């Protein structure tokens, strides 16, 4: 029996593991509720693309550190909370897998708050507790550089792993039910997280280094280690992580990485994390409304229906439930 890609896509739970849209909203470039021709994500385009749940990262630019990383992160969080109040028929805050299922049943988008980099903690575990109460359920421990928790991937060969505070943060995220995200983390930090964490972890937006040797992509040994711990690797759309600079990049490159990750980690350990509004996108995946193209591409490459559903969202739903406990 031939599977119709559109029918499958819009029936499936679709989860995007990473976008930077809250920064654009904070800068006043657009709102979440109104469809725009700018950037990549808003609620109308998420719904048009069949996206059930979106992790909205709260990233603090380096030039904001001196003015207060916690302040800036909470300003981004406030953009999502304002949207929750303004668009209750289209958006709900997801703190659990049950909330994602409810969003699917009600035809809404489940917004998951993420933190990208530990700078907003300012060395305080109590701040982590407060951010959890505001809804944070995904925590990328670093961006590209060193902070009080660990070293980012751009620290190079001298990069270290988790600090003592970083170990405390990982353990507390496990206790609270916050999903740990190792994208941007230097290799020693990835190794330490996998040793310390008692819960599965994700790399929300990192591709396979074997296909394209970018610093932000994962080696086979990292991919396999994350999978052994029950975690997930999120194929990302970032053109620089897909092919050499200047090369024409299309959705086929993303599908190449999905194919490779499925072969290397297993179909139960792959997800998708676009990095919409944080990078240049490939042809065919210009914004969130184009998500059905990915489903059609996976089917055309011979992935069965279960694998497609797993990669689109069922894998994330399983791990999110394991971590949040509900």
C-alpha positions in Angstrom: 0.0 0.0 0.0 1.3 3.4 -1.0 1.6 5.9 1.9 0.5 9.4 1.2 3.2 11.8 2.6 0.8 14.6 3.4 -1.6 12.3 5.2 1.1 10.8 7.2 2.8 14.1 8.0 -0.3 15.8 9.4 -1.4 12.7 11.3 2.1 12.4 13.0 3.4 14.1 16.1 6.1 16.5 14.7 8.6 18.0 17.1 11.3 20.6 16.2 14.1 20.5 18.7 15.5 24.0 18.3 14.7 27.5 17.0 15.9 31.0 17.9 12.7 32.8 17.1 12.2 34.4 20.5 15.2 36.7 19.8 13.4 38.0 16.7 10.3 38.6 18.6 12.2 40.4 21.4 13.8 42.6 18.8 10.4 43.6 17.5 11.0 42.1 14.1 7.7 40.2 14.2 5.2 38.5 16.5 4.6 34.8 17.0 0.9 35.1 16.2 0.9 36.7 12.8 2.2 35.1 9.6 5.3 36.9 8.3 7.5 36.7 5.3 10.5 37.4 7.5 12.5 34.7 9.2 11.4 31.1 9.6 8.9 30.6 12.4 5.6 31.9 13.6 2.5 30.2 14.8 0.7 30.2 11.4 3.7 28.7 9.7 4.2 26.1 12.4 0.6 25.0 12.0 0.9 25.1 8.2 3.9 22.8 8.5 2.1 20.4 10.8 4.5 21.1 13.8 3.1 19.8 17.0 5.8 21.0 19.4 8.6 23.5 19.1 11.5 24.0 21.5 12.0 27.8 21.7 15.6 28.4 22.8 16.5 31.3 25.1 20.0 32.2 23.9 21.9 35.1 25.4 24.2 36.9 22.9 27.7 37.4 24.2 27.3 41.2 24.1 24.4 40.9 26.6 26.5 39.2 29.3 27.7 42.4 30.9 24.1 43.7 31.1 22.9 40.6 32.8 22.5 37.1 31.2 19.6 36.2 33.5 17.7 39.4 32.6 18.1 38.8 28.9 17.1 35.1 29.1 14.0 36.0 31.0 13.1 38.7 28.5 13.1 36.0 25.8 11.0 33.7 28.1 8.5 36.5 28.6 8.0 36.7 24.8 6.7 33.1 24.9 4.6 33.8 28.0 3.1 36.8 26.3 2.3 34.8 23.3 0.6 32.1 25.5 -1.7 34.8 26.8 -2.3 36.4 23.4 -2.9 33.2 21.4 -4.5 30.6 23.7 -6.3 28.9 20.8 -3.0 28.3 19.0 -0.3 27.8 21.6 0.1 26.0 24.9 3.2 25.7 27.3 4.5 22.1 27.4 6.1 20.9 30.5 5.5 17.2 29.8 4.8 14.7 27.1 1.1 14.8 28.1 1.0 18.5 27.1 2.4 17.6 23.6 -0.3 15.0 23.2 -2.9 17.5 24.3 -1.6 20.0 21.8 -1.9 17.4 19.0 -5.5 16.6 20.0 -6.5 20.3 20.2 -4.8 21.4 17.0 -2.4 23.7 18.9 1.4 24.1 19.0 3.1 23.0 22.2 5.8 25.5 23.1 8.7 24.1 25.1 11.0 26.6 26.7 14.7 25.9 26.3 17.9 27.5 27.7 20.9 27.7 25.4 23.9 28.2 27.6 24.2 28.3 31.4 25.2 32.0 31.6 21.7 32.9 33.0 22.3 30.7 36.0 25.1 33.1 37.2 26.5 30.2 39.2 23.3 29.6 41.2 21.4 26.4 41.3 18.5 28.4 42.8 18.2 30.3 39.5 17.8 26.9 37.8 14.9 26.1 40.1 13.2 29.4 39.2 13.7 28.8 35.5 12.1 25.4 35.9 9.1 27.1 37.5 8.9 29.4 34.5 8.7 26.4 32.2 12.2 25.6 31.1 12.4 21.9 30.2 15.3 21.8 27.8 18.8 23.0 28.8 21.8 23.3 26.4 24.6 23.6 28.8 26.8 25.8 26.7 26.8 27.8 23.5 30.2 27.8 21.7 32.4 29.0 24.6 33.3 28.4 28.2 30.9 29.1 31.0 30.6 28.1 34.7 29.2 24.7 33.8 31.5 23.5 30.9 33.4 24.4 27.8 31.8 25.0 24.4 32.9 23.3 21.3 34.8 26.4 20.0 37.3 26.2 22.9 39.3 23.8 20.8 41.8 21.3 21.8 42.2 22.8 25.3 38.5 22.3 26.1 37.6 20.8 29.5 34.5 18.9 30.6 32.0 19.6 33.3 33.0 21.8 36.2 32.0 20.8 39.8 29.1 23.2 39.4 28.3 21.6 36.0 28.0 18.2 37.7 25.6 19.7 40.2 23.6 21.2 37.4 23.3 17.9 35.5 22.3 16.1 38.6 19.7 18.8 39.4 18.3 18.7 35.9 17.8 15.0 36.3 16.0 15.5 39.6 13.8 18.3 38.4 12.9 16.8 35.0 14.8 19.1 32.6 16.1 17.5 29.4 19.9 18.0 29.0 21.0 19.1 25.5 24.7 18.5 24.5 24.7 20.4 21.2 27.4 23.1 21.3 29.2 21.2 24.1 32.9 20.4 23.7 33.7 16.6 23.4 35.0 16.3 27.0 31.8 17.8 28.2 29.7 15.4 26.2 31.6 12.5 27.7 31.1 13.9 31.2 27.4 14.5 30.7 26.9 10.9 29.5 28.8 9.6 32.5 26.9 11.8 35.1 23.4 11.9 33.8 21.0 9.2 34.9 18.5 10.3 32.2 18.7 10.2 28.4 20.2 13.3 26.8 19.7 14.9 23.4 21.9 16.7 20.9 19.1 18.9 19.6 20.7 20.3 16.5 23.9 18.5 15.5 24.7 16.5 12.4 27.1 13.7 11.5 30.8 14.6 11.3 31.4 11.6 9.1 29.4 13.3 6.3 30.6 16.9 7.0 33.5 17.5 9.5 32.2 20.7 11.1 33.1 21.3 14.7 29.4 21.3 15.7 28.8 17.9 14.2 29.1 14.6 16.1 31.5 11.8 15.6 30.3 8.3 15.3 31.5 7.4 18.8 29.5 10.4 20.2 26.4 9.4 18.2 26.7 5.8 19.4 27.3 6.8 23.1 24.2 9.1 23.1 22.1 6.3 21.7 23.4 3.8 24.2 22.2 6.1 26.9 18.8 6.2 25.4 19.2 9.7 24.0 18.6 11.4 20.6 20.5 13.2 17.9 18.7 15.9 16.1 19.5 16.3 12.4 19.7 20.0 11.8 19.0 22.2 8.7 22.0 24.6 9.2 23.7 24.9 5.9 27.2 25.2 7.4 26.7 21.9 9.2 25.5 20.2 6.0 28.1 21.1 3.3 31.1 23.3 2.6 30.6 27.0 2.5 29.5 28.2 -0.9 28.1 24.9 -2.0 24.4 24.7 -3.0 22.6 23.1 -0.1 19.2 21.5 -0.4 16.8 19.3 1.6 18.6 16.3 0.2 21.6 17.1 2.4 19.4 17.0 5.5 18.0 13.7 4.3 21.5 12.4 3.9 22.2 13.1 7.5 18.9 11.6 8.7 19.8 8.4 6.7 23.2 8.3 8.3 22.0 8.9 11.8 19.3 6.2 11.5 21.9 3.7 10.3 24.5 4.7 13.0 22.3 5.3 16.0 19.2 3.3 15.1 15.8 4.7 14.2 14.8 5.0 17.8 17.5 7.6 18.5 17.0 10.3 15.8 15.0 13.5 15.9 15.0 16.8 14.1 16.2 20.2 15.3 16.0 22.9 12.5 17.8 25.9 14.1 15.2 28.0 12.4 15.8 31.8 12.9 19.3 31.0 14.0 21.1 30.1 10.7 20.8 29.9 6.9 18.4 27.2 5.7 18.7 24.9 2.7 16.6 25.0 -0.4 13.3 23.2 0.2 13.3 23.9 3.9 13.0 27.7 3.8 10.7 28.0 6.8 8.5 25.9 9.2 5.7 25.6 6.7 7.9 23.4 4.5 8.2 20.6 7.0 6.0 18.2 4.9 8.8 18.1 2.4 11.0 16.3 4.9 8.4 13.5 5.4 8.0 13.1 1.7 11.8 12.9 1.3 12.1 10.2 4.0 9.4 8.1 2.5 10.9 8.5 -1.0 14.3 7.2 0.4 12.6 4.0 1.6 12.1 4.7 5.3 9.1 2.9 6.6 6.1 4.6 8.3 7.2 3.8 11.8 10.7 5.2 11.3 9.3 8.4 9.8 7.0 8.8 12.8 9.8 8.1 15.2 12.1 10.7 13.6 9.4 13.3 13.3 8.3 13.2 16.9 7.7 9.9 18.6 11.3 9.5 19.7 11.3 12.9 21.3 7.9 12.2 23.0 9.4 9.0 24.5 12.5 10.7 25.9 10.6 13.8 27.1 8.3 11.6 29.0 11.2 9.6 30.5 12.9 12.9 31.6 9.9 14.9 32.8 8.2 11.8 34.4 4.8 12.4 32.8 
